[in-house]
Amino acid sequence: MALYVYAITGKDHPRHPDGLTGVGAHPSAVRTITEGPLTAVVSDVAEEIRPKRRDLQIHQEIQEHLMAGAVVLPLQFGYVADSDQSVRQALEENAAAYLAALERLDGCAEYHVRASQRDEEQLLRDVLEESAEARELNDRIRAGDQNPQLPLALGEIVAHDVQERQEALAAGLVQALTAYAREHTVHPPAYPDFLNLSLLVPHEKKDDFLTAHKGLTDQVEDGVDVRVTGPLPPYSFVQ
């Protein structure tokens, strides 16, 4: 029978998954497979696992259960192994890399920071107020100038100005918040976000990090929403 693999931990991880059930239409008990200094947390599955809401939630709950005890290497949703033996073989062959990753992540959690433009009309007003060229084009359009190139030119100016503003703000947020992180990675943002940042924050710096985030949120210009999510399993920092 195939195995769904949730995470890899040290063999002495203090939080056992006793009593937990796993993903799938007919969920089985979550159990562990140990090989040398490492343990994999798994459950038996009899069908292909798809990202249904319940299974996504179960996957995350098991990660959080383990994370509350000690450092884990969380696997992304959907990882399936052929057998107990294949899991043991992977633990044995990759032991050095897994142990190094556990050491690197020990004492940390992942936090996501996303920033988006909450009020696009306010942003447009700011551009028109500060850009004489954009203001002139806008005035000509509002006065009835029918030149079809005017809206295109205005749109290009606004888009360029908005991109510059958002890139500068994103860079400032990254610079300020990474001071509290052991590692960080910047992901491509998805609209309407213009920043998608993952931070590996040591537990002892969590309060300082959250205080800094609140301070930055209070300082950023009107219409910008800066959101933080965490603590989370360190998915972004596991290969």
Secondary structure as GFF3:
##gff-version 3
##sequence-region A 1 239
A	DSSP	beta_strand	2	10	.	.	.	ID=ss1
A	DSSP	beta_strand	31	35	.	.	.	ID=ss2
A	DSSP	beta_strand	38	45	.	.	.	ID=ss3
A	DSSP	alpha_helix	53	67	.	.	.	ID=ss4
A	DSSP	beta_strand	73	74	.	.	.	ID=ss5
A	DSSP	beta_strand	80	81	.	.	.	ID=ss6
A	DSSP	alpha_helix	84	93	.	.	.	ID=ss7
A	DSSP	alpha_helix	95	105	.	.	.	ID=ss8
A	DSSP	beta_strand	108	117	.	.	.	ID=ss9
A	DSSP	alpha_helix	120	130	.	.	.	ID=ss10
A	DSSP	alpha_helix	132	142	.	.	.	ID=ss11
A	DSSP	alpha_helix	149	177	.	.	.	ID=ss12
A	DSSP	three_ten_helix	178	180	.	.	.	ID=ss13
A	DSSP	beta_strand	183	187	.	.	.	ID=ss14
A	DSSP	beta_strand	193	202	.	.	.	ID=ss15
A	DSSP	three_ten_helix	203	205	.	.	.	ID=ss16
A	DSSP	alpha_helix	206	219	.	.	.	ID=ss17
A	DSSP	beta_strand	224	232	.	.	.	ID=ss18
A	DSSP	three_ten_helix	235	237	.	.	.	ID=ss19
###
